[in-house]
Amino acid sequence: MDKEQRQAIVDHWDTLAESMPSNHMTNSLIAKRILSPTDLQGINAKETENEKNTTILNKILASVSPDCYAIFIDALRQIPNKNSRLADMIESRFKEQAS
C-alpha cells in the first residue's frame, strides 16, 4: 500500500470505524489472506463494533501485502446495503491525493 492509499484510509478513519460491518470485513479479509484466524480472535474479543473496526483498520495499515489496498476496497464494495459508498469515498480521496 502506498502513502496516498494509506492516507485515504486515515482521512476517513472515523466513518470507516463507525460504518463497516466487522463481520463482513473479517470474512472477506481472511478469505483473501489479509487477516489471519488469529487476527479474527483478537478482533472478536473487542466489545464494540467501533473497537473491532479500529483493529481491522490497524491491521490493514500494517499489512505488507502489495494487494492489501485493492482487497480492502473490494471488501468495502461488497458490503450489503452500502452501495459502494465507503469504497467510493476512499477511492475519491486517493485520486485527489495522487493527482
Summary of the structure (lengths in Angstrom):
residues: 99
radius of gyration: 12.5
end to end distance: 16.8
largest distance: 39.9
contacts: 279
relative contact order: 0.21
helix: 73%
strand: 0%
